[in-house]
């Protein structure tokens, strides 16, 4: 057997041991053998220890990369999740490729953790001294920029980095990672991919820029204090026509801001700017906004806007862009990995099957697995990798 093959299988079964056993068996039958790399996304509604034990039993020493997903998963079979319980597996079988997985606890130095997890993954793939074609990550929400910096300490900025931050069902901090047949907390999982065929990426969103923008004049980490010398929450409320008017004294605004993220120009493609997004989370008592990304003084923030329809229809366009980057068609495409923001998913939850259908149509029925994340990482058309919010990240793989 030559070339690269992909299979994706999902389950909404609530018996965790049976779900992992039956789903993996179906995946292995479809692949015609054990995968070279196994990607596992699972909700916190499952017994995660039972999932890990099941993976050790059925997958043995197959490199396995996993994280928790919000409420369910999606694939070419549609959405899989019932009452917050869902499981999805994607297997890459590639006898001529090399794959490795590493993990480290983030602790108080996520940059070092990212660097060490990467080196462990490269060692596991037995490709020391060679840059991978793709680095796929799953981290805790909150330190993604530092993790990416650690990866780039080793690789530089030319190797694409993509993936998604672990999530739970209610933003209560119950998210986890999976690696080496173990359930991890507060960690980063890094997988290195050296496929025998091409892999191409796209990183976009379902939002458009408005004509409202301003410069960050005071910020620290993920707290945005001032835009153009004025309280950030007040400016944001004006830009959005009162989206957070009821919370200007402080409070959680996560749901109220999902259709109105803040954007920064990340580059241009054919003369058109593209943006990386930040999702406002809370208003502080002093009028600042907390975000799910870092911002820096001097950056220009642009008010973005989206609709439920745009979050659905633009999903497929990201897959199309990834395929176009590799000149792939139905005959040459093996399958895809998809990261779709959990905030977007919750906004279109009653139409989530339509989102899966968009990917299925653009990927022409090839297998894919999608996870719903609390932070997205991806590689833009200028080949620069970033962390963002409310984004869609897609990696497509060539068959041979």
ZISUL-V764997 format. One record per residue. SS is DSSP state (H for helix, E for strand, L for the rest). OMEGA is omega in degrees with one decimal (999 if undefined). BURIAL is b if it has 9 or more other ideal C-beta (glycine too) atoms within 8 Angstrom, else e. Layout:
# ZISUL-V764997
ss=<SS	SS>
omega=<OMEGA	OMEGA>
burial=<BURIAL	BURIAL>
This chain:
# ZISUL-V764997
ss=<L	L	L	L	E	E	E	E	E	E	E	L	L	L	L	H	H	H	H	H	H	H	H	H	H	H	H	H	H	H	H	L	L	L	L	L	E	E	E	E	E	E	L	L	L	L	L	H	H	H	H	H	H	H	H	H	H	H	H	L	L	L	L	E	E	E	E	E	L	L	L	L	E	E	E	L	L	E	E	E	L	E	L	L	E	L	E	E	E	E	E	E	E	L	L	L	L	E	E	E	E	E	E	E	E	L	L	L	L	H	H	H	H	H	H	H	H	H	H	H	H	H	H	H	H	L	L	L	L	L	L	L	L	E	E	E	E	E	E	L	L	L	L	H	H	H	H	H	H	H	H	H	H	H	H	L	L	L	L	E	E	E	E	E	L	L	L	L	L	L	L	L	L	L	L	L	E	E	E	L	L	E	E	E	L	L	E	E	E	E	E	E	E	E	L	L	L	L	E	E	E	E	E	E	E	L	L	E	E	E	E	E	E	E	E	E	E	E	E	E	L	L	E	E	E	E	E	L	L	E	E	H	H	H	H	H	H	H	H	L	L	L	L	L	H	H	H	L	L	L	E	E	L	L	L	L	L	L	L	L	L	E	E	E	E	E	E	E	E	L	L	E	E	E	E	E	E	E	L	E	E	E	E	L	L	L	L	L	E	E	E	L	L	L	L	L	L	L	L	E	E	E	E	E	E	L	L	H	H	H	H	H	H	H	H	H	H	H	H	H	H	H	H	H	H	L	L	L	L	L	L	L	E	E	E	E	E	E	E	E	E	H	H	H	H	H	H	L	H	H	H	H	H	H	H	H	H	H	H	H	H	H	L	L	L	L	E	E	E	E	E	E	E	L	L	E	E	E	E	L	L	L	L	L	E	E	E	E	L	L	E	E	E	E	E	E	E	E	L	L>
omega=<175.8	-179.7	-176.6	176.2	-178.5	170.9	176.5	178.7	-179.1	179.5	171.8	177.9	-176.0	175.9	-171.3	-178.3	179.7	-178.2	-178.0	-179.7	-175.4	-178.9	178.9	179.5	178.5	178.8	-177.9	176.4	-177.9	-179.8	-176.5	-180.0	-178.3	177.6	172.9	176.2	178.9	174.5	-177.4	173.1	-171.0	178.9	-179.8	173.6	175.8	168.2	-172.3	176.5	177.1	176.7	-179.3	178.7	178.1	177.9	177.7	-176.5	-171.7	-174.1	176.8	-175.7	175.1	176.0	-174.5	-179.5	-177.3	176.1	178.0	-176.1	-177.0	170.1	-179.4	175.8	174.4	-178.7	175.0	174.6	-179.4	179.5	177.6	178.9	179.5	-178.6	176.8	179.5	179.0	-176.9	174.5	176.6	170.3	179.2	172.5	176.5	-170.2	-174.9	-177.5	178.0	177.2	-175.8	178.1	-179.5	174.9	179.9	176.1	172.7	-175.8	-178.6	179.4	179.2	-177.0	178.2	177.5	179.0	178.0	-179.9	-177.8	177.8	178.0	-178.8	176.8	179.7	179.0	177.4	179.4	178.3	-178.4	179.7	-179.7	178.8	-179.8	176.9	178.4	174.6	-177.7	169.6	-178.7	-171.6	171.4	-176.6	169.3	170.8	173.6	-175.9	-172.9	-179.8	179.4	177.6	179.1	177.7	177.9	177.0	-177.7	170.8	-178.1	-168.5	-168.3	-174.0	-171.8	-179.1	-178.8	177.9	-179.4	178.5	-177.4	-179.6	-179.6	-177.2	169.6	-174.0	-172.2	178.6	179.7	176.3	-178.3	-178.0	-177.8	172.4	177.7	175.0	177.8	-179.3	-178.3	172.6	-176.2	174.5	177.0	-172.7	171.1	174.2	-177.5	175.0	176.2	-176.8	174.1	-174.9	178.2	179.7	-178.5	168.4	-178.4	-173.1	169.7	-175.5	-174.9	176.2	177.2	-174.4	177.1	178.8	171.3	178.8	-178.0	-178.8	177.9	-176.1	175.9	178.7	173.5	180.0	174.9	-178.6	-178.5	176.5	178.9	-176.1	-173.3	170.3	-178.1	175.8	-179.6	179.5	-173.0	-178.7	179.7	178.2	-179.8	-179.9	177.2	-179.3	-174.5	179.0	175.0	-177.1	-177.9	-176.1	-177.4	-174.4	-177.4	176.0	-179.9	176.2	-179.2	-178.8	-173.7	-179.1	-176.8	-174.1	-173.8	-179.9	-177.2	179.1	172.4	-177.0	171.5	178.7	179.3	-178.9	178.5	176.1	-175.2	175.4	-179.2	-180.0	170.4	-165.6	165.0	-166.3	175.2	-176.6	174.7	-172.9	-179.1	168.3	178.4	-177.3	178.9	172.6	176.2	173.3	168.7	-175.3	173.8	171.2	172.0	171.5	-176.5	176.5	179.6	178.3	175.5	177.9	-179.5	176.7	177.9	179.2	177.6	176.5	175.7	-179.3	-178.7	178.3	177.9	-170.8	-177.9	177.5	-179.5	-179.1	178.4	176.2	179.1	179.9	178.7	178.7	179.6	179.3	179.1	-177.2	-177.6	174.4	-175.1	-177.3	-175.5	-176.5	176.2	-177.7	-172.7	167.9	-174.8	173.0	-177.3	-174.7	178.9	177.4	175.4	179.8	-179.6	179.0	-178.3	-171.6	-178.9	178.7	-174.8	176.7	176.9	175.7	178.0	178.9	178.3	178.4	-178.8	-179.3	-177.2	177.9	172.6	174.3	178.2	-177.1	172.5	174.1	179.7	177.3	-178.9	-162.4	175.1	-179.7	-175.1	176.7	-178.2	-175.6	-179.6	-178.5	177.8	176.9	175.0	-176.9	-176.7	167.1	178.0	178.3	175.0	-174.4	176.3	-179.3	-176.4	171.8	179.1	-174.5	177.5	-177.4	-178.6	999>
burial=<e	e	b	b	b	b	b	b	b	b	b	b	b	b	e	b	b	e	b	b	b	b	b	b	b	b	b	b	e	b	b	e	e	b	b	b	b	b	b	b	b	b	b	b	b	b	e	b	e	b	b	b	b	b	b	b	e	b	b	e	e	b	b	b	b	b	b	b	b	b	b	b	b	b	b	b	e	b	b	b	b	e	e	b	b	b	b	b	b	b	b	b	b	b	e	e	b	e	b	b	b	b	b	b	e	b	e	e	e	b	b	e	b	b	b	b	b	b	b	b	b	b	b	b	b	e	b	e	e	e	e	b	e	b	b	b	b	b	b	b	b	e	b	b	b	b	b	b	b	b	b	b	e	e	b	e	e	e	b	b	b	b	b	b	b	b	b	b	b	e	e	e	e	b	b	b	b	b	b	e	b	e	b	b	e	e	b	b	b	b	b	b	b	b	b	b	b	e	b	b	b	b	b	b	b	b	b	e	b	b	e	e	e	b	b	b	e	e	b	e	e	b	b	b	b	b	b	e	e	e	b	b	b	b	b	b	b	e	b	b	e	e	b	b	e	e	b	b	e	e	e	e	b	b	e	e	b	b	e	b	b	b	b	b	b	b	b	b	e	e	e	e	e	b	b	b	b	b	b	b	b	b	b	b	e	e	b	b	b	b	b	b	b	e	b	e	e	e	b	b	b	b	b	b	b	b	e	e	e	b	b	b	b	b	b	b	b	b	b	b	b	b	b	e	b	b	e	b	e	e	e	e	b	b	b	b	b	b	b	b	b	b	b	b	b	b	b	b	e	e	b	b	e	b	b	b	b	b	b	b	e	b	b	e	e	b	b	b	b	b	b	b	b	b	b	b	b	b	b	b	b	e	b	b	b	b	b	b	b	b	b	b	b	b	b	b	b	b	b	e>
